[in-house]
Amino acid sequence: MIVKDSDFVFSPPPQLAWARRVLIKPHAGYPLPYPMTTSPKLLNTIIRGIRKVSKADILIADGTSSGESIYPIYQALGYSFRHVLMLDIRDSIFIEVQNPLSQFYAVESFWVPNVVLRSDFLISVTPFKVSGNSGRFSVANLLSLLPVSKYQRTKSDGWGALYDLGIEKVLADLYFTLPFDLGIIEARQKFFQADDSTKGEAEDYGKTLIGEPHEIDLQAAQIAGVDCEHLRLIGKGRVQLED
């Protein structure tokens, strides 16, 4: 679903009302404001919507590509929400989870934070970002839930070992191994970046996309005019699971 940003009110799906723990995964890897990261304004809107139907524990969790603490970044971004637990993924216990695809694309299993596995409803919230010729939307946002300590080649290359395998294939595998219930793309602006993930050009758009992560990412890719390989691979994987 695509709505005007000015009209967006978060109306939780019915199953969220039964959740005891809701995890929100923002795009918060840099101490830079929207559109490089998820805005606190949108997170507040989502939190208010959840509170109208549920008394569930609400968690916000992310990690940095350097493996350093994310709490200073939360502070720089203005992430301060009442009765919400802010978490750094690096402090989690990680559990190896098998990829449900019998014919996986690149990764047979992932190390997943236990806080994700113990949550009842998962929401990925990300800006509308295009990197080169590929979209980096709600599915790609899941990458920073993985522990840098397990996947870095050197101290400064984040998830370098996964990039070596082909990041588009990795993202497709991650979608099936770490299924999120809902994706929200903050498209007040469309942000186009080159090699430097903190620099680029922003274009006003005034929309918010919300829905099943793969489906809204496909819509976002169409809007951006890019062909995302990981989204095509997810489509093939969904057929594989149905068969």
N, C-alpha and C positions, 0 to 999 in steps of 0.2 A: 504494500500500500504506500502511496506517495501523497503527502499532504503539505499544504503551505506551512512553513515554519511558524508563522504567526498564529496559526490555528491549531498547532499540535498540542494535544493533551494526552498524556499517557493513560490509556485505558487497558489495564492488564487483562490478558486472556484468562478464561475461567479457571484453568488449572493452577494458576499462580495463587489463587485464594486458598489452596490446600497446602501450600509450601510452608515449611517451618524455617527454611533458610534459603535466601535468595542471594546469588552472587552476581555482581555487576562487574564486567571487565571493560574498563575504559581503555583508550589509547593514550597512555600517560608516560611515555618513555623519555620525554624531554621537558625541561623547565621552560617551555615556550607555549604561548596561548593558542587558542583556536585560530586558524584551522589546522595547526600542526598537531594539536592534541584535542581530546574531548573537552568540551566546555563544562565548567561547573554548573552553568545555568541549565543545560540539558539534564545533567545528573540529578539536579534538584527536582526537575519536573518529573523524572522517572520515580524518584524516591517518594514524592508526594502522591503519585498515582498508586504505588504499591501500598502506601499507608491507608488509602481509602478502602482497600479490600482485605488487608492482611496485617497481622501483628508479627509477621515473620522476622527473624533476624536478617538484617541487610548487611552484606559484606561488599566492599570494593577492593579489588585485588589486581595488581599488575607487577611487572618486574622490569629491570633495566637491562640493556644489552651489555653493559659493563659488569654486571653482577654486583654493583654497589647498591647501597640503600636507596629505595625509592621515596622514603618519607620526606626528604628535603624537596623533592620534585612535587609531591602532593601539596606541600606548603606553598611552593612558588606558584602553583596553578590555582590556588584558592580552594582546594578541596577540603572543605570543612562542613560536615553535615551532622546534624543532631541524631543521636542514637544510631549511628552507622559505624561499623567497625572497618577501619582502614588497614589493609594487610599488604605486606611485602611478600611476594611469591617465594623469595629465596629463604624465608623462614619456615616454609612448609616441609612436611615429610612427603617424599616423592615415591610414588608407587608405579611399577611398570605395568602398563596396560596394553593388551594385545590389540592390534588392528583387526577389526572384524572382516575386512576384505580378504578373501582367500587368495586373490591375486593382487597383492598390494603394489603400489607404484614405486615406493622408495624405502619405506620404513615399516618393519614388521611389528614394532611396538614402540611406545613412547613412555617417557617418565613424566607422570602427571601429578600435580600437587593434590594432596589428600583433601584440601579444603574445597577443591572443585568437585571431587567425587562425593563428598559429603553434603553438597548443596542440592536442593530439590528443584531449583529453577535457575537457569543460567542465561544471562543477557550479555551480548557483546555490543558495545557502544563505541562507534568510531567516527572520525571525520570522513568526508568524501575526499579521498586522496588517490591520485594516480601517479605511479612511479614509472617513468619511461613509457612503455607500451602495455603496462599491466595495472589493473586496479588493486588497491590495497584497502579492502573494505572489511566487512565483519568477520569473514573467515580468516583472512590474513592477520587480523587483530589477535587471533588466538596464539600466535607463535610465541609471544612474550610471556605466556603462562608456563613455558617449558624452562627447566633449570639451565642457566648458562653453564654451570659447572659440569653438566653432563655432555654438552654439545659444542663447547668452544675448542678451537684448535690452539689458540694462543690466548693470553690474558686480555686481549683487546678486540677480538673478532666476534664476540657474542655467540651466535648460533652457527658459527662457520662450518662445522661438520655437516650440518643439515643443508647449508647452501651448496656444499660440495656434491651432495646427492641430487641436486636439482630442486630448488626451492618450490617450484610450481607443483612438482610431484609430491613433495613433503606436505604442502598445504592441503592437497587433496586427501592424503592419508590422515592428516590431523583432523579434518572435518568429520571423518567417520569414527575416529578413535576418541575424540573429545566433542561429542555432539552437544551443541548449544540449542536452547529452546527458541531463542529470539535474537534477532539482529536489528540494530537501530543505526542508521547512517545519518549523521548530522550534515546536511547538505545546504546549510545557509550559504556556504561558499563551496565551490569546487577548487581543490588545491592540486596543482600540477607541479611535481618536483622532478629534478634530474637526478644526478648521482648523490648529491648532498641531501639527506632526508630532512634537513632543517631549513632548506632554502627552496624557493619556487615562486610560482605565480598563482594568485587567488582570483577567482571569478565569481561574482555574485550569482546565486541560484535560488535561494529562498525556499528550500524544500526540506522535508524530513522523510526518510524512507524507513519503514518498519515492517517486519515479517520474518518468515523462516530465513535463516542466514544465506543459504545458497540462492534462494529465489530472489531476495532483494539485492544480493550482490550481482546477479545477472542483470537486473534492472539498472543498477548503477553503472555496470560496464557498458550497457547499451547507451545510456545517457552520455557517458564519457567518450564513447566511440572507440573503445579498446576491446581486444579479444583476450580474455584471461584464460590461460591454459589450465590453471587449477580448477576453474569453474567447469570447463569442458570435461576434465577428468572426473570431477565429482558426478557429473551427469552420467557418465559411463559406469562409474562405481555404483550408483543407485540402481541402475539396471542390473548389474551383477548381483547385488543383494536380493533384488526381487526374483531373479532367476534361481 
